[in-house]
Amino acid sequence: MAELSEFHVFWGEAMTAALPHAASMEAEGADDFAHQLYREYLEQGAPKHRRKWLAARLADAFPCMDAKPVWVGEPAWLYHQGQPMAFLHQFQVSPSAQHLVGHMSLGETLYVFGARHRLGPSPEDGWTDIYRIAVQTHEGDTVAEIPGAAG
């Protein structure tokens, strides 16, 4: 039981270490990533300066095509197959696009992510691309996460 509570302390510190990258570790799949990080940490002898270790390990863990996302609310980074997806782009459905009122909610911000989807456990099984979208309202609530075809 002590290992479980120690893991949760570690995960909390990892969540804090992800924030400078405009990232989060709470979405579906983030728990697999947190467990992987914890295993790596233990395999490296549980370095004494855990926060420093996490900062170094997470420095390149949240890839962005260009700039980091600018979240309206709390970060809502997406994961696929236990890994952080690459952030590609964000855009707002313009509140002034009145011609779209009957089609969608105006003012929402969409965050587009992409990743490789492994087709099997072996690298020889191949992969395909997958894209997913997180949606936040103008109030900052994360209201939807749209899965891709293999989502």
N, C-alpha and C positions, 0 to 999 in steps of 0.2 A: 504494500500500500504506500510505503514511503516513496517508491519510485514513481508512482502515479502522481502524487502531490508534487514531487520534485519536477516532473515533466510539466505540470501545469504552471509552476513558477517560471520554468524555462520558456514555455509558450507565451506567457505574459510579457516576459522580457523581449522575446522575439517580436511580438506585436509592437512594442515600443520602438525597437530597432528598425522596424519596417516603415514607420511614419515619416522619417526624413526623405524617403523615396516615394512619397505620396501613395504608399501601399498599405494594405491591410492583410491580416492573416485570419479572417473570420468567415470567409465565404466557403461554400461547398468545395471540398478538395483541399482546403488550407490545412486541415488536420493531418492529412497524409504528408504534406510538405513539412509541417511542424515535427511530426514523428521522424521523418528522414533527417531533419536538422539535428534533432536530439540524439539520434543514433550516431551521426557524424561527430557530434560534440563528445559523446562518451567514448567513441573509438579513438579520438585524439587525446584521450586521458583526462577528459573534463577540465580543460584549462581553467586556471584560477580566475582570470579576468573574463568572465562569461559575457558581459556586455560588450567588451572590446572584441571578443571572438565573434559575437553575433554581428556587430557592425561591419567587420571585415568580410564575414561570410555572406552577408546580405547585400554588400556593395553592388554586385552585378546580378542579383537574383531577380530583379524586377525590370526586365528590358523594356525600353521605349523606342519607338521608331524615331521620334524627334524629342519633343518636350515631354515631361512628366504630365500626368493628368492634373487638371485643376478641378477638384471635386466641389460640387455645390454644397454637399453635406459631408458626412464622414466618408473616408476612403472605402471603396468597395471593389478591390482588385479581384479579378476573376482567375480561376485555376482550371486546369484541365489535366486529367490523368495524374493528379497529385503534384503538379508543378505550376508556378505562376505563369500566366499567359503573357505574351508581349502586348504592351499597350501601343495601339496604332494611331488613334485619332479620337478627338471628341468634337461634338458640335451641338448647338442648341437649335431646337425647332423654334424658329423665331416667333415671339409673341405677336409680331405684326403680320404674320402670314395668315390673315383672316380667311383667305380662300381655302385653307386646310382645316378650318374649324370642324367641319363635318367628318373629317377623316382621321384626326388624331388630336391629342392634347398638345396645346401650344405651350412653349416655355420650358419643356423638359430638355434635359441635357443627356445625350447619348454618348457612351464611352465604348469604343470598338476595340476588341482584343482579338488576337490570333495566336495559334499554336499548331504544332504538328500533332496529329492524332495517330498514335501507333496502331497499326492494324493487327498486331500480335505481340507476344512477349519477346520475340527475337528480332534483331535489326533486319534480318533477311525477310521478315514479314511485310516490310514496307511501312509507308505512312502516307497520310493525306493532310491537307490543311483544313483547319477548322476555325471558324470565326464566331465570336459571341459578343453580345452587347449588354452592358449594364445601363440602366435608365434611372436618372434621379429627377425628381420634380423640382420646380423652382424654389420650393421650401427646403430642399435638401434631403428629402426622403428617398431612399432607394426603393423604387416601386416594382421594378422588374429586372430580370436578367433573362435575356433571350438566348436559348441554346442554339447552337448550329445544328446541322443535319445529323452529326454523330454525337451530339451533346449529351 
